[in-house]
Amino acid sequence: MTDPQHPSLIEGFLDFLQRSPTPFHATANAVAALQQRGFQLLRESDSWQLEQGGRYIVTRNDSALLAFTLPAGTEGAVTSGFHLAGAHTDSPCLKVKPSPELPRFGCFQLGVEVYGGVLLNPWFDRDLSLAGRVTYVDGSGQLGSTLLDFARPVAVIPSLAIHLDRGVNENRSINAQLHLPPVLSVSGEEAQLSFRDILLAELKRAQPDSPAAEILDYEMALYDAQPPARTGLAGELISSARLDNLLSCYVGLQALLQADGSRAAMIVLTDHE
């Protein structure tokens, strides 16, 4: 349920959900929000010089983060105590396999693997998009990586018409390998493309200034392109994917941003449960 007394918090959460289709995006959005409030990004390989009243962030794999504040007074966390909240940036989804191309049945499909405790039935007949992280090499041979979000429906996992599957409403058994590969296009030139070619073309479209010349690898996942929404007659409910566990991530993030600095506070957002 939502709180009518805090519409800005609710709308901010819906925006965070929309812009965070993967753990990489959720972490990047959290880091951006923290840096806007004066948090300093630390590297694990550096020697840290922490100060009283300091605000700091540490990330790992661009998909998990630890952020904390230190007390502004002379008393440390040992004597004044500290606040700690934990959550995870990942959600159940369908991840694209390393060699996913499946040109078959007159369609171009992608092989996917189930990640987490997924309810499989809701993935059928949805407008699906793709998002994640890609690693590339540029024209001079330098490696780089960037986040990518198609941000529009590009795939669907269709159900059979009921007259071809009469028992679907009584006992539907889903084979993840046979039934879940999404359809990206019908036969044609697209069916001969590699998935890496598709990613490179989308990267050039979304980021025209990208130096990428070839996609070397990727960590991409499918997600429901339907945006989060307030539902219910009074808008008192939230309907969205990835509520587990981006809700906890967002609440923890807001609590840290609003901490008064009287004692140490920390959030730990892992990329797995």
N, C-alpha and C positions, 0 to 999 in steps of 0.2 A: 504494500500500500504506500501511496505517496502522502506527503504532508502539505496540505493547502497553505500552511503558514510559511512555507519555505519554497516558493516557486522557483527562485533563482537557483537553488541547490538542485532541484529536480530537473530543470531545463539543462543545467550544466552537466548533470549525469547522463541525460539522453544524448547530449552532444558528445560526451566522452565515449559512450557506447558506440555511436555511429562512426566515430573516427578511430576506433580501436578494434578492427576485425581480427587482429592477431596479437599474440604477446609482444611482438616487436613494436607494433603500433601503440599498444597500451603503454609500454615502457617509455617510448619516445614522447608520448603526450604527457605522461607524468613528469618526466625530466623537464620538459618545456615549461610546465606549470610551476615546478619548483624553482627553476632558474629565474623565472620572472619575479619570484619573491625573494631573490637574493641567495639562493642555495648555490654552493660551489661544487662543481663536478670534480671528484678525485679519481685518480687512477690507482689501481691496486699495485702497480709496479713502482709507484713513486714513494718517496719518504714524506709522510704527512706532517704538517705543522698545524695542529688544531688549536683554536683559540676559544676562550670563554665567549659564550654567546654566538659561536659559529654555527653555520647551517651548511650541511654537506650531503653529497649524493655519491654513491658508488654503484656502477652498473656491471653486469656480467652477461656476456653473450648478446647484449642489446635486447634481452628478453626478460631480465630480472633486475631488480634494484633494491638497494638499501639506502634509506635517507634518514638523517638524524639531526637533531639540534642539541647543543650543549648549553647548560645553564649560564645565564649572564652574570650571576653572582659568584662569590668566591667558593661556595660550597659545591662539591662535585656530586655526581650521580650516586656515589657510594653513600653519602649522608642524606641526600635529599630524595633519593629514589628516582625512578624514571618510568615513563609510560611507553608501552610497546604494543604494536598491532601487527598482525601478519595476515597475508592473503596470497593469492596466486593469480598470475596474469593469464594463464592458459585456460581454455575451455574445451569441452568435447567437440570434435570436428572431424572432417574428412581431409586428410593430407594427401597431396599429390605424390605419387611414387617416383623414384629416381629415373626410371625409364617408362614413362606412363602412356606413350602413344598407342592407341588402339583403333586403327582404321578398320572398321568392320561393320557389317550389316548396312552398308551404305552411309555410315556416319563416322565422324571423327570423335572418338571418346578418349577419356583419360582414366588410367588406372589409379585408384585411390586406396588408402589404407585408413582404417578406423583408429582414431586417437581418443583415448579416454572412454568414459562410460556413456556412449552415444545412444540415444533413442533413434533407431534407424528409420522408422516409419515417417516421421515428420520431414525427412530430407526429400521425399518424393514430391514431384510437381511443384517445386519451389523455384523462384527466380534466384539463381546462384551466381555469385561473383567469386573472384580469386584475389588473394592478397598474401603478402609475406615478404621475405627478404631474398634478394638475388645477389649473387657474386659474379663480377664481370672482369674482363680484361680490356684495357683501352688500346688505342692505336699504337702506343709506345711500349706496350707490354706490361704496364702497371696494373696491379690488382686493385679492385674497389668493390664496395658493396653499397646497396641502397634499399630502401623500402619501396614496395610497389603495391598499389591497390587499383585493380581495374575499376572499382567504384561504379559498376553498372552490371546488370545481368548479362552473363556470357555463357551460362550453362544451365542444364536442367537434367534431372534424373526422372524420366517419365514413368508413369504407371501404365500397365496394360489396360485396355478397355475391359470393362467387367465381363463382357461376353466371351473374352479370351481367358478369363481367370475367374470362373464362377464362384470359387470358394474363398475369394480374397477377403470377404467380410467375416468369415468364420475362423479361418486359421491361416494367417499370412506368415510364412517363414521366409526370412530374407537371407540370401547368401551374399555376404559382403563383396566377394570377389566377382560374382556373376551379375548381381543386380544393381550395384551401386555406381559403376563407372558412368560419369555424367556425359551427356552429349554436348559437344561444342559447335558442331556444324554438320551439315549433310555433305555427301560426297562432292568432291571438286578439288581444286588446287589446295584448299586448306587441309584436306586429308593427308597430303604429302608433307606438310610442314612438321618439323620437330617442335616439341613444346618449348625448347629453348629459343627457337626462332620466334615463336609467338610472344614469349616474354620480352625479347629484345625489341620487337616491333611496338609492343605496348609501352615499354620504357621510353623509347624514342618519342612516342606520341605524348606521354604524360610529362616527360622531362626532356624537352627538345635540346637542352644544353648538356645532357649527359654525355660523357666521353666514352661510354660503353661501346665496344666494337664486337664483343662476343660474350654470351652468357655462359659461364663455366659451371655454375651450380645454383641451386635454389632451395628454399624452404617455403613452399607455397601451400595454402589450404583453401578449401571452399568455405564460403559463408553465405548465409541468407541475406540477399540484397534488400529485403524489406526493412525499412528504417524502424528504429524504436518508436514507440507511441504511447501516449497516455490514453488509457481506455477506461471504461466505466462511465456511468451517466454523469458523474461529477468529475471525471478525469482523475479518479483516486487510485487507479491501478496503472502499472507499467507492464507493457507487453514487449518483449524483446528476446533475442538470442543473447547468449554470453552473460546473462545475469549472474550465473555461477562462473567466475567469481569476481567479475569486474565491479559488481556492487560493493563488495568489501574493499576492493582496491581504491575505488573512488572515495568512499567514506573515510578510509584510513588516510588517504592523501589530503582530504579537506581538513581532517582533524589535525594533521601535522602542520598544515599551512596556517591554521588558526591558533597553534600553541602559543602561550604567552611567554615562553622562555624561562619560566621560574624553575623548571626542572628539565632534565634530559628527556627527549621524546624521540621515538624511532618507529619507522614502518619498514617491514621486510616483505617485498613482493617477489615471490619465487615464480619460476616458470613451469612448475609442476606441483601437484598436490603432495 
